[in-house]
């Protein structure tokens, strides 16, 4: 039962990562890292595929080994937050348009405090 839960959660995380690759507000890499965590507990084959992925494998290993986020990843997160903030300030009324600002301050601050590799 637990294996099936982790497998389903891994696929959900992959789906959210795909959405995150399209939408600026949704992160991508964190969902891929979560999927790798779930697949490590449910499907070694799927975990291996993620670890060998040319774009995400390095980031997953950096996170697992050092809790580190690459400088490129940090810059990409900051750019995504900037786009989200700009879009929300243009298209959403106050006070709701300030939610991406709060998310950027909280999550972005946490991202920038992680070690770099």
C-alpha positions as CSV (number, residue, x, y, z in Angstrom):
1,X,0.0,0.0,0.0
2,X,2.8,2.5,0.9
3,X,4.7,1.7,-2.3
4,X,1.6,2.6,-4.4
5,X,1.1,5.8,-2.4
6,X,4.7,6.9,-3.2
7,X,4.4,5.8,-6.8
8,X,1.2,7.8,-7.3
9,X,2.7,10.8,-5.5
10,X,5.8,10.6,-7.6
11,X,3.7,10.8,-10.8
12,X,1.7,13.7,-9.4
13,X,4.9,15.5,-8.7
14,X,6.1,14.9,-12.3
15,X,2.8,16.3,-13.5
16,X,3.2,19.4,-11.3
17,X,6.8,19.8,-12.6
18,X,5.5,19.7,-16.2
19,X,3.0,22.4,-15.3
20,X,5.7,24.3,-13.5
21,X,7.8,24.3,-16.7
22,X,5.0,26.2,-18.4
23,X,3.6,28.5,-15.7
24,X,6.0,31.0,-14.1
25,X,4.4,30.8,-10.6
26,X,4.9,27.0,-10.3
27,X,8.4,25.7,-9.5
28,X,9.7,22.8,-11.6
29,X,12.9,21.4,-9.9
30,X,11.4,21.0,-6.5
31,X,8.7,18.8,-7.8
32,X,11.3,16.7,-9.7
33,X,13.3,16.4,-6.5
34,X,10.1,15.3,-4.6
35,X,9.3,12.8,-7.4
36,X,12.8,11.3,-7.0
37,X,12.2,11.0,-3.3
38,X,8.9,9.2,-3.9
39,X,10.3,7.0,-6.7
40,X,13.3,6.0,-4.4
41,X,10.7,4.5,-2.1
42,X,8.5,2.9,-4.8
43,X,10.3,2.3,-8.1
44,X,14.1,2.2,-8.4
45,X,13.8,2.2,-12.2
46,X,12.0,5.5,-12.3
47,X,14.3,7.0,-9.7
48,X,17.3,6.0,-11.9
49,X,15.7,7.6,-14.9
50,X,15.4,10.9,-13.0
51,X,19.0,10.7,-11.6
52,X,20.3,10.1,-15.2
53,X,18.2,12.9,-16.7
54,X,20.5,15.4,-18.4
55,X,18.7,18.5,-16.9
56,X,17.5,17.4,-13.5
57,X,19.8,14.6,-12.4
58,X,22.6,16.9,-11.3
59,X,20.2,19.0,-9.3
60,X,18.7,16.0,-7.5
61,X,22.1,14.7,-6.6
62,X,23.3,18.1,-5.4
63,X,20.2,18.4,-3.1
64,X,20.6,14.9,-1.8
65,X,24.3,15.1,-1.1
66,X,24.7,18.7,0.1
67,X,21.3,20.3,0.4
68,X,22.6,22.6,-2.3
69,X,21.0,24.6,-5.0
70,X,23.0,25.8,-8.0
71,X,23.5,29.5,-8.6
72,X,21.8,29.0,-12.0
73,X,18.8,27.4,-10.2
74,X,18.7,30.3,-7.8
75,X,18.7,32.8,-10.6
76,X,16.0,30.9,-12.5
77,X,13.8,30.9,-9.3
78,X,14.3,34.6,-8.9
79,X,13.4,35.3,-12.6
80,X,10.3,33.1,-12.2
81,X,9.3,35.0,-9.1
82,X,9.8,38.4,-10.9
83,X,7.6,37.3,-13.8
84,X,4.9,36.1,-11.4
85,X,5.0,39.3,-9.4
86,X,4.8,41.5,-12.5
87,X,1.9,39.4,-13.9
88,X,0.0,39.5,-10.7
89,X,0.5,43.2,-10.2
90,X,-0.8,43.8,-13.7
91,X,-3.8,41.3,-13.8
92,X,-4.9,40.8,-10.2
93,X,-6.4,43.3,-7.8
94,X,-5.0,44.2,-4.4
95,X,-4.5,42.6,-1.9
96,X,-4.4,39.3,-3.9
97,X,-1.7,40.6,-6.2
98,X,0.6,40.8,-3.2
99,X,0.5,37.0,-2.6
100,X,3.3,36.3,-5.1
101,X,5.4,39.0,-3.4
102,X,5.0,37.3,-0.1
103,X,5.8,33.9,-1.7
104,X,8.9,35.4,-3.3
105,X,10.1,36.8,0.0
106,X,9.5,33.6,2.0
107,X,10.4,30.9,-0.5
108,X,13.0,33.0,-2.4
109,X,14.7,33.9,0.9
110,X,14.8,30.2,1.8
111,X,16.3,29.3,-1.6
112,X,19.0,31.9,-1.4
113,X,20.1,30.7,2.1
114,X,20.8,27.2,0.8
115,X,24.4,26.3,0.0
116,X,25.6,26.6,-3.6
117,X,27.4,23.9,-5.4
